[in-house]
Amino acid sequence: MVRNRTKACDQCQKIADVMYRIQVDRSAWWQFICNDCWKLLSNHPNYIYGGTWKARKR
Ligand SMILES: [Zn+2]
């Protein structure tokens, strides 16, 4: 089971405390991606930014 506190990146499957909610295609599918993947995908021509998700500490 994956807890709500952390998410795995939809690109690289890495668990991260801060995730970026983005779309990069026309399927209206929101992906949560880590900072590393966000740097790469933010150059995508169809990139749409949907907000930042942060894990709650403690
Ligand atoms: Zn990633």
N, CA, C, O and the ligand as a Tripos MOL2 file, in Angstrom:
@<TRIPOS>MOLECULE
protein
  233   231    59     0     0
PROTEIN
NO_CHARGES

@<TRIPOS>ATOM
      1 N           0.8350   -1.2100    0.0000 N.3       1 MET1
      2 CA          0.0000    0.0000    0.0000 C.3       1 MET1
      3 C           0.8630    1.2500    0.0000 C.2       1 MET1
      4 O           1.8340    1.3580    0.7490 O.2       1 MET1
      5 N           0.5000    2.1610   -0.8280 N.am      2 VAL2
      6 CA          1.1750    3.4550   -0.8220 C.3       2 VAL2
      7 C           0.3850    4.3940    0.0810 C.2       2 VAL2
      8 O          -0.8300    4.5330   -0.0670 O.2       2 VAL2
      9 N           1.0620    5.0240    0.9950 N.am      3 ARG3
     10 CA          0.4000    5.9570    1.8860 C.3       3 ARG3
     11 C           0.1920    7.2920    1.2090 C.2       3 ARG3
     12 O           0.8480    7.6200    0.2200 O.2       3 ARG3
     13 N          -0.7270    8.0500    1.7560 N.am      4 ASN4
     14 CA         -1.0120    9.3600    1.1870 C.3       4 ASN4
     15 C           0.1190   10.3610    1.3970 C.2       4 ASN4
     16 O           0.1870   11.3750    0.7010 O.2       4 ASN4
     17 N           0.9920   10.0890    2.3340 N.am      5 ARG5
     18 CA          2.0450   11.0430    2.6700 C.3       5 ARG5
     19 C           3.0650   11.2050    1.5660 C.2       5 ARG5
     20 O           3.6230   12.2850    1.3740 O.2       5 ARG5
     21 N           3.3050   10.1380    0.8500 N.am      6 THR6
     22 CA          4.3040   10.2140   -0.2030 C.3       6 THR6
     23 C           3.7020    9.7080   -1.5070 C.2       6 THR6
     24 O           2.7780    8.8940   -1.5110 O.2       6 THR6
     25 N           4.2300   10.1920   -2.5780 N.am      7 LYS7
     26 CA          3.8240    9.7230   -3.8860 C.3       7 LYS7
     27 C           5.0630    9.2650   -4.6340 C.2       7 LYS7
     28 O           6.1770    9.7250   -4.3820 O.2       7 LYS7
     29 N           4.8350    8.3470   -5.5590 N.am      8 ALA8
     30 CA          5.9200    7.9430   -6.4420 C.3       8 ALA8
     31 C           5.7860    8.6970   -7.7560 C.2       8 ALA8
     32 O           4.6900    8.8720   -8.2890 O.2       8 ALA8
     33 N           6.9020    9.1250   -8.2470 N.am      9 CYS9
     34 CA          6.9320    9.8430   -9.5200 C.3       9 CYS9
     35 C           6.3680    8.9640  -10.6490 C.2       9 CYS9
     36 O           6.7250    7.7920  -10.7690 O.2       9 CYS9
     37 N           5.5000    9.5330  -11.4580 N.am     10 ASP10
     38 CA          4.9120    8.7730  -12.5610 C.3      10 ASP10
     39 C           5.9070    8.5150  -13.6910 C.2      10 ASP10
     40 O           5.6560    7.6780  -14.5580 O.2      10 ASP10
     41 N           7.0180    9.2180  -13.6880 N.am     11 GLN11
     42 CA          8.0290    9.0150  -14.7190 C.3      11 GLN11
     43 C           9.1070    8.0220  -14.2840 C.2      11 GLN11
     44 O           9.4030    7.0610  -14.9940 O.2      11 GLN11
     45 N           9.6880    8.2660  -13.1070 N.am     12 CYS12
     46 CA         10.8340    7.4550  -12.6930 C.3      12 CYS12
     47 C          10.5450    6.5780  -11.4690 C.2      12 CYS12
     48 O          11.4050    5.8120  -11.0350 O.2      12 CYS12
     49 N           9.3290    6.6930  -10.9140 N.am     13 GLN13
     50 CA          8.8860    5.8680   -9.7720 C.3      13 GLN13
     51 C           9.6020    6.1900   -8.4710 C.2      13 GLN13
     52 O           9.4550    5.4630   -7.4880 O.2      13 GLN13
     53 N          10.3560    7.2420   -8.4520 N.am     14 LYS14
     54 CA         11.0380    7.6460   -7.2310 C.3      14 LYS14
     55 C          10.0360    8.2790   -6.2610 C.2      14 LYS14
     56 O           9.1260    8.9950   -6.6790 O.2      14 LYS14
     57 N          10.2100    8.0090   -4.9680 N.am     15 ILE15
     58 CA          9.3690    8.6280   -3.9520 C.3      15 ILE15
     59 C           9.9360   10.0060   -3.6160 C.2      15 ILE15
     60 O          11.1330   10.1570   -3.3720 O.2      15 ILE15
     61 N           9.0640   10.9960   -3.6080 N.am     16 ALA16
     62 CA          9.5350   12.3490   -3.3300 C.3      16 ALA16
     63 C           8.5590   13.0790   -2.4220 C.2      16 ALA16
     64 O           7.3610   12.7960   -2.4220 O.2      16 ALA16
     65 N           9.0790   14.0100   -1.6560 N.am     17 ASP17
     66 CA          8.2370   14.7920   -0.7550 C.3      17 ASP17
     67 C           7.5080   15.9170   -1.4790 C.2      17 ASP17
     68 O           6.4350   16.3470   -1.0580 O.2      17 ASP17
     69 N           8.0930   16.3780   -2.5540 N.am     18 VAL18
     70 CA          7.4690   17.4340   -3.3450 C.3      18 VAL18
     71 C           7.2770   16.9230   -4.7550 C.2      18 VAL18
     72 O           8.2210   16.4560   -5.3930 O.2      18 VAL18
     73 N           6.0520   17.0120   -5.2380 N.am     19 MET19
     74 CA          5.7450   16.5250   -6.5710 C.3      19 MET19
     75 C           5.0730   17.6380   -7.3600 C.2      19 MET19
     76 O           4.4070   18.5050   -6.7940 O.2      19 MET19
     77 N           5.2560   17.6000   -8.6600 N.am     20 TYR20
     78 CA          4.6420   18.5880   -9.5290 C.3      20 TYR20
     79 C           3.5500   17.9220  -10.3420 C.2      20 TYR20
     80 O           3.7480   16.8510  -10.9160 O.2      20 TYR20
     81 N           2.3930   18.5680  -10.3830 N.am     21 ARG21
     82 CA          1.2390   18.0370  -11.0890 C.3      21 ARG21
     83 C           1.2390   18.6600  -12.4810 C.2      21 ARG21
     84 O           1.1130   19.8750  -12.6320 O.2      21 ARG21
     85 N           1.3790   17.8300  -13.4650 N.am     22 ILE22
     86 CA          1.5280   18.3480  -14.8270 C.3      22 ILE22
     87 C           0.7880   17.4800  -15.8380 C.2      22 ILE22
     88 O           0.4490   16.3240  -15.5820 O.2      22 ILE22
     89 N           0.5550   18.0850  -16.9920 N.am     23 GLN23
     90 CA          0.0840   17.3360  -18.1590 C.3      23 GLN23
     91 C           1.0580   17.5810  -19.2910 C.2      23 GLN23
     92 O           1.5430   18.6980  -19.4730 O.2      23 GLN23
     93 N           1.3440   16.5330  -20.0560 N.am     24 VAL24
     94 CA          2.2100   16.7140  -21.2130 C.3      24 VAL24
     95 C           1.5860   16.1560  -22.4820 C.2      24 VAL24
     96 O           2.2560   16.0610  -23.5110 O.2      24 VAL24
     97 N           0.3220   15.7890  -22.4220 N.am     25 ASP25
     98 CA         -0.3260   15.3460  -23.6520 C.3      25 ASP25
     99 C          -1.7970   15.7530  -23.6200 C.2      25 ASP25
    100 O          -2.2440   16.4050  -22.6760 O.2      25 ASP25
    101 N          -2.5270   15.3780  -24.6260 N.am     26 ARG26
    102 CA         -3.9130   15.8320  -24.7790 C.3      26 ARG26
    103 C          -4.9040   14.8930  -24.1190 C.2      26 ARG26
    104 O          -6.1120   15.0720  -24.2760 O.2      26 ARG26
    105 N          -4.4310   13.9000  -23.3870 N.am     27 SER27
    106 CA         -5.3320   12.9150  -22.8090 C.3      27 SER27
    107 C          -5.9500   13.3880  -21.4950 C.2      27 SER27
    108 O          -6.7600   12.6860  -20.8910 O.2      27 SER27
    109 N          -5.5630   14.5740  -21.0660 N.am     28 ALA28
    110 CA         -6.0650   15.1360  -19.8090 C.3      28 ALA28
    111 C          -5.7200   14.2660  -18.6110 C.2      28 ALA28
    112 O          -6.4530   14.2450  -17.6220 O.2      28 ALA28
    113 N          -4.6290   13.5640  -18.6950 N.am     29 TRP29
    114 CA         -4.1570   12.7270  -17.6060 C.3      29 TRP29
    115 C          -3.1150   13.4980  -16.8080 C.2      29 TRP29
    116 O          -2.0580   13.8620  -17.3230 O.2      29 TRP29
    117 N          -3.4350   13.7370  -15.5380 N.am     30 TRP30
    118 CA         -2.4820   14.4480  -14.6860 C.3      30 TRP30
    119 C          -1.4400   13.4860  -14.1530 C.2      30 TRP30
    120 O          -1.7670   12.4280  -13.6160 O.2      30 TRP30
    121 N          -0.2120   13.8570  -14.3030 N.am     31 GLN31
    122 CA          0.8860   13.0790  -13.7450 C.3      31 GLN31
    123 C           1.4700   13.8140  -12.5470 C.2      31 GLN31
    124 O           1.4900   15.0440  -12.5060 O.2      31 GLN31
    125 N           1.9390   13.0510  -11.5830 N.am     32 PHE32
    126 CA          2.7260   13.6250  -10.4980 C.3      32 PHE32
    127 C           4.1760   13.2200  -10.7240 C.2      32 PHE32
    128 O           4.5000   12.0350  -10.7950 O.2      32 PHE32
    129 N           5.0270   14.2060  -10.8340 N.am     33 ILE33
    130 CA          6.4280   13.9110  -11.1350 C.3      33 ILE33
    131 C           7.3530   14.6140  -10.1470 C.2      33 ILE33
    132 O           6.9960   15.6260   -9.5430 O.2      33 ILE33
    133 N           8.5290   14.0600  -10.0020 N.am     34 CYS34
    134 CA          9.5110   14.6160   -9.0680 C.3      34 CYS34
    135 C          10.2240   15.8160   -9.6980 C.2      34 CYS34
    136 O          10.0400   16.1330  -10.8730 O.2      34 CYS34
    137 N          11.0260   16.4560   -8.8860 N.am     35 ASN35
    138 CA         11.7060   17.6620   -9.3320 C.3      35 ASN35
    139 C          12.6180   17.4120  -10.5320 C.2      35 ASN35
    140 O          12.6910   18.2320  -11.4480 O.2      35 ASN35
    141 N          13.3090   16.2770  -10.5180 N.am     36 ASP36
    142 CA         14.2250   15.9680  -11.6190 C.3      36 ASP36
    143 C          13.4790   15.8280  -12.9380 C.2      36 ASP36
    144 O          13.8900   16.3820  -13.9580 O.2      36 ASP36
    145 N          12.3730   15.0760  -12.9080 N.am     37 CYS37
    146 CA         11.6070   14.8810  -14.1300 C.3      37 CYS37
    147 C          10.9100   16.1640  -14.5530 C.2      37 CYS37
    148 O          10.7220   16.4160  -15.7430 O.2      37 CYS37
    149 N          10.5300   16.9660  -13.5790 N.am     38 TRP38
    150 CA          9.8680   18.2320  -13.8830 C.3      38 TRP38
    151 C          10.7800   19.1630  -14.6870 C.2      38 TRP38
    152 O          10.3310   19.8640  -15.5940 O.2      38 TRP38
    153 N          12.0590   19.1550  -14.3380 N.am     39 LYS39
    154 CA         13.0240   19.9730  -15.0850 C.3      39 LYS39
    155 C          13.0730   19.5620  -16.5530 C.2      39 LYS39
    156 O          13.1910   20.4010  -17.4460 O.2      39 LYS39
    157 N          12.9800   18.2660  -16.7810 N.am     40 LEU40
    158 CA         13.0140   17.7620  -18.1510 C.3      40 LEU40
    159 C          11.6970   18.0560  -18.8850 C.2      40 LEU40
    160 O          11.6940   18.5320  -20.0200 O.2      40 LEU40
    161 N          10.5840   17.7610  -18.2070 N.am     41 LEU41
    162 CA          9.2890   17.8380  -18.8770 C.3      41 LEU41
    163 C           8.7590   19.2600  -19.0120 C.2      41 LEU41
    164 O           7.8720   19.5180  -19.8260 O.2      41 LEU41
    165 N           9.2930   20.1750  -18.2270 N.am     42 SER42
    166 CA          8.7990   21.5510  -18.3190 C.3      42 SER42
    167 C           9.1360   22.1910  -19.6610 C.2      42 SER42
    168 O           8.6070   23.2490  -20.0010 O.2      42 SER42
    169 N          10.0120   21.5510  -20.4160 N.am     43 ASN43
    170 CA         10.3220   22.0280  -21.7690 C.3      43 ASN43
    171 C           9.4080   21.4330  -22.8260 C.2      43 ASN43
    172 O           9.4790   21.7930  -24.0010 O.2      43 ASN43
    173 N           8.5570   20.5230  -22.3990 N.am     44 HIS44
    174 CA          7.6680   19.8430  -23.3380 C.3      44 HIS44
    175 C           6.6820   20.8350  -23.9660 C.2      44 HIS44
    176 O           6.1370   21.6800  -23.2570 O.2      44 HIS44
    177 N           6.4430   20.7510  -25.2730 N.am     45 PRO45
    178 CA          5.5360   21.7090  -25.9430 C.3      45 PRO45
    179 C           4.1080   21.6740  -25.4250 C.2      45 PRO45
    180 O           3.4080   22.6850  -25.4810 O.2      45 PRO45
    181 N           3.6650   20.5320  -24.9230 N.am     46 ASN46
    182 CA          2.2960   20.4210  -24.4190 C.3      46 ASN46
    183 C           2.2270   20.5010  -22.8980 C.2      46 ASN46
    184 O           1.2200   20.1350  -22.2910 O.2      46 ASN46
    185 N           3.2860   20.9720  -22.3040 N.am     47 TYR47
    186 CA          3.3710   21.0210  -20.8480 C.3      47 TYR47
    187 C           2.3280   21.9600  -20.2360 C.2      47 TYR47
    188 O           2.2100   23.1190  -20.6340 O.2      47 TYR47
    189 N           1.5800   21.4440  -19.2700 N.am     48 ILE48
    190 CA          0.6420   22.2570  -18.4920 C.3      48 ILE48
    191 C           0.9410   22.0230  -17.0200 C.2      48 ILE48
    192 O           1.0360   20.8860  -16.5570 O.2      48 ILE48
    193 N           1.0850   23.1070  -16.3090 N.am     49 TYR49
    194 CA          1.3900   23.0110  -14.8770 C.3      49 TYR49
    195 C           0.1010   23.0730  -14.0690 C.2      49 TYR49
    196 O          -0.7200   23.9690  -14.2620 O.2      49 TYR49
    197 N          -0.0700   22.1150  -13.1630 N.am     50 GLY50
    198 CA         -1.3140   22.0310  -12.4030 C.3      50 GLY50
    199 C          -1.1710   22.2080  -10.9110 C.2      50 GLY50
    200 O          -2.1300   22.0110  -10.1650 O.2      50 GLY50
    201 N           0.0180   22.5780  -10.4670 N.am     51 GLY51
    202 CA          0.1950   22.8010   -9.0410 C.3      51 GLY51
    203 C           1.2970   21.9600   -8.4550 C.2      51 GLY51
    204 O           1.8520   21.0780   -9.1110 O.2      51 GLY51
    205 N           1.6040   22.2460   -7.2170 N.am     52 THR52
    206 CA          2.6550   21.5200   -6.5150 C.3      52 THR52
    207 C           2.0520   20.7720   -5.3380 C.2      52 THR52
    208 O           1.2170   21.3110   -4.6120 O.2      52 THR52
    209 N           2.4690   19.5540   -5.1560 N.am     53 TRP53
    210 CA          2.0020   18.7360   -4.0320 C.3      53 TRP53
    211 C           3.1590   18.5340   -3.0760 C.2      53 TRP53
    212 O           4.2690   18.1910   -3.4830 O.2      53 TRP53
    213 N           2.8820   18.7530   -1.7890 N.am     54 LYS54
    214 CA          3.9230   18.5480   -0.7820 C.3      54 LYS54
    215 C           3.4540   17.5650    0.2660 C.2      54 LYS54
    216 O           2.3190   17.6340    0.7380 O.2      54 LYS54
    217 N           4.3160   16.6670    0.6180 N.am     55 ALA55
    218 CA          4.0120   15.7090    1.6800 C.3      55 ALA55
    219 C           3.9430   16.4380    3.0120 C.2      55 ALA55
    220 O           4.7160   17.3560    3.2850 O.2      55 ALA55
    221 N           3.0070   16.0080    3.8210 N.am     56 ARG56
    222 CA          2.9090   16.5810    5.1520 C.3      56 ARG56
    223 C           3.9250   15.9320    6.0630 C.2      56 ARG56
    224 O           3.9340   14.7120    6.2290 O.2      56 ARG56
    225 N           4.7600   16.7260    6.6380 N.am     57 LYS57
    226 CA          5.7130   16.2150    7.6080 C.3      57 LYS57
    227 C           5.0340   16.0890    8.9570 C.2      57 LYS57
    228 O           4.1360   16.8590    9.2990 O.2      57 LYS57
    229 N           5.4720   15.1220    9.6980 N.am     58 ARG58
    230 CA          5.0190   14.7960   11.0640 C.3      58 ARG58
    231 C           3.5800   14.4740   11.1740 C.2      58 ARG58
    232 O           3.0940   14.1870   12.2680 O.2      58 ARG58
    233 ZN         10.8510   11.4160  -11.4710 Zn       59 ZN59
@<TRIPOS>BOND
     1     1     2 1
     2     2     3 1
     3     3     4 2
     4     3     5 am
     5     5     6 1
     6     6     7 1
     7     7     8 2
     8     7     9 am
     9     9    10 1
    10    10    11 1
    11    11    12 2
    12    11    13 am
    13    13    14 1
    14    14    15 1
    15    15    16 2
    16    15    17 am
    17    17    18 1
    18    18    19 1
    19    19    20 2
    20    19    21 am
    21    21    22 1
    22    22    23 1
    23    23    24 2
    24    23    25 am
    25    25    26 1
    26    26    27 1
    27    27    28 2
    28    27    29 am
    29    29    30 1
    30    30    31 1
    31    31    32 2
    32    31    33 am
    33    33    34 1
    34    34    35 1
    35    35    36 2
    36    35    37 am
    37    37    38 1
    38    38    39 1
    39    39    40 2
    40    39    41 am
    41    41    42 1
    42    42    43 1
    43    43    44 2
    44    43    45 am
    45    45    46 1
    46    46    47 1
    47    47    48 2
    48    47    49 am
    49    49    50 1
    50    50    51 1
    51    51    52 2
    52    51    53 am
    53    53    54 1
    54    54    55 1
    55    55    56 2
    56    55    57 am
    57    57    58 1
    58    58    59 1
    59    59    60 2
    60    59    61 am
    61    61    62 1
    62    62    63 1
    63    63    64 2
    64    63    65 am
    65    65    66 1
    66    66    67 1
    67    67    68 2
    68    67    69 am
    69    69    70 1
    70    70    71 1
    71    71    72 2
    72    71    73 am
    73    73    74 1
    74    74    75 1
    75    75    76 2
    76    75    77 am
    77    77    78 1
    78    78    79 1
    79    79    80 2
    80    79    81 am
    81    81    82 1
    82    82    83 1
    83    83    84 2
    84    83    85 am
    85    85    86 1
    86    86    87 1
    87    87    88 2
    88    87    89 am
    89    89    90 1
    90    90    91 1
    91    91    92 2
    92    91    93 am
    93    93    94 1
    94    94    95 1
    95    95    96 2
    96    95    97 am
    97    97    98 1
    98    98    99 1
    99    99   100 2
   100    99   101 am
   101   101   102 1
   102   102   103 1
   103   103   104 2
   104   103   105 am
   105   105   106 1
   106   106   107 1
   107   107   108 2
   108   107   109 am
   109   109   110 1
   110   110   111 1
   111   111   112 2
   112   111   113 am
   113   113   114 1
   114   114   115 1
   115   115   116 2
   116   115   117 am
   117   117   118 1
   118   118   119 1
   119   119   120 2
   120   119   121 am
   121   121   122 1
   122   122   123 1
   123   123   124 2
   124   123   125 am
   125   125   126 1
   126   126   127 1
   127   127   128 2
   128   127   129 am
   129   129   130 1
   130   130   131 1
   131   131   132 2
   132   131   133 am
   133   133   134 1
   134   134   135 1
   135   135   136 2
   136   135   137 am
   137   137   138 1
   138   138   139 1
   139   139   140 2
   140   139   141 am
   141   141   142 1
   142   142   143 1
   143   143   144 2
   144   143   145 am
   145   145   146 1
   146   146   147 1
   147   147   148 2
   148   147   149 am
   149   149   150 1
   150   150   151 1
   151   151   152 2
   152   151   153 am
   153   153   154 1
   154   154   155 1
   155   155   156 2
   156   155   157 am
   157   157   158 1
   158   158   159 1
   159   159   160 2
   160   159   161 am
   161   161   162 1
   162   162   163 1
   163   163   164 2
   164   163   165 am
   165   165   166 1
   166   166   167 1
   167   167   168 2
   168   167   169 am
   169   169   170 1
   170   170   171 1
   171   171   172 2
   172   171   173 am
   173   173   174 1
   174   174   175 1
   175   175   176 2
   176   175   177 am
   177   177   178 1
   178   178   179 1
   179   179   180 2
   180   179   181 am
   181   181   182 1
   182   182   183 1
   183   183   184 2
   184   183   185 am
   185   185   186 1
   186   186   187 1
   187   187   188 2
   188   187   189 am
   189   189   190 1
   190   190   191 1
   191   191   192 2
   192   191   193 am
   193   193   194 1
   194   194   195 1
   195   195   196 2
   196   195   197 am
   197   197   198 1
   198   198   199 1
   199   199   200 2
   200   199   201 am
   201   201   202 1
   202   202   203 1
   203   203   204 2
   204   203   205 am
   205   205   206 1
   206   206   207 1
   207   207   208 2
   208   207   209 am
   209   209   210 1
   210   210   211 1
   211   211   212 2
   212   211   213 am
   213   213   214 1
   214   214   215 1
   215   215   216 2
   216   215   217 am
   217   217   218 1
   218   218   219 1
   219   219   220 2
   220   219   221 am
   221   221   222 1
   222   222   223 1
   223   223   224 2
   224   223   225 am
   225   225   226 1
   226   226   227 1
   227   227   228 2
   228   227   229 am
   229   229   230 1
   230   230   231 1
   231   231   232 2
@<TRIPOS>SUBSTRUCTURE
     1 MET1         2 RESIDUE 1 A MET
     2 VAL2         6 RESIDUE 1 A VAL
     3 ARG3        10 RESIDUE 1 A ARG
     4 ASN4        14 RESIDUE 1 A ASN
     5 ARG5        18 RESIDUE 1 A ARG
     6 THR6        22 RESIDUE 1 A THR
     7 LYS7        26 RESIDUE 1 A LYS
     8 ALA8        30 RESIDUE 1 A ALA
     9 CYS9        34 RESIDUE 1 A CYS
    10 ASP10       38 RESIDUE 1 A ASP
    11 GLN11       42 RESIDUE 1 A GLN
    12 CYS12       46 RESIDUE 1 A CYS
    13 GLN13       50 RESIDUE 1 A GLN
    14 LYS14       54 RESIDUE 1 A LYS
    15 ILE15       58 RESIDUE 1 A ILE
    16 ALA16       62 RESIDUE 1 A ALA
    17 ASP17       66 RESIDUE 1 A ASP
    18 VAL18       70 RESIDUE 1 A VAL
    19 MET19       74 RESIDUE 1 A MET
    20 TYR20       78 RESIDUE 1 A TYR
    21 ARG21       82 RESIDUE 1 A ARG
    22 ILE22       86 RESIDUE 1 A ILE
    23 GLN23       90 RESIDUE 1 A GLN
    24 VAL24       94 RESIDUE 1 A VAL
    25 ASP25       98 RESIDUE 1 A ASP
    26 ARG26      102 RESIDUE 1 A ARG
    27 SER27      106 RESIDUE 1 A SER
    28 ALA28      110 RESIDUE 1 A ALA
    29 TRP29      114 RESIDUE 1 A TRP
    30 TRP30      118 RESIDUE 1 A TRP
    31 GLN31      122 RESIDUE 1 A GLN
    32 PHE32      126 RESIDUE 1 A PHE
    33 ILE33      130 RESIDUE 1 A ILE
    34 CYS34      134 RESIDUE 1 A CYS
    35 ASN35      138 RESIDUE 1 A ASN
    36 ASP36      142 RESIDUE 1 A ASP
    37 CYS37      146 RESIDUE 1 A CYS
    38 TRP38      150 RESIDUE 1 A TRP
    39 LYS39      154 RESIDUE 1 A LYS
    40 LEU40      158 RESIDUE 1 A LEU
    41 LEU41      162 RESIDUE 1 A LEU
    42 SER42      166 RESIDUE 1 A SER
    43 ASN43      170 RESIDUE 1 A ASN
    44 HIS44      174 RESIDUE 1 A HIS
    45 PRO45      178 RESIDUE 1 A PRO
    46 ASN46      182 RESIDUE 1 A ASN
    47 TYR47      186 RESIDUE 1 A TYR
    48 ILE48      190 RESIDUE 1 A ILE
    49 TYR49      194 RESIDUE 1 A TYR
    50 GLY50      198 RESIDUE 1 A GLY
    51 GLY51      202 RESIDUE 1 A GLY
    52 THR52      206 RESIDUE 1 A THR
    53 TRP53      210 RESIDUE 1 A TRP
    54 LYS54      214 RESIDUE 1 A LYS
    55 ALA55      218 RESIDUE 1 A ALA
    56 ARG56      222 RESIDUE 1 A ARG
    57 LYS57      226 RESIDUE 1 A LYS
    58 ARG58      230 RESIDUE 1 A ARG
    59 ZN59       233 GROUP 0 **** ****
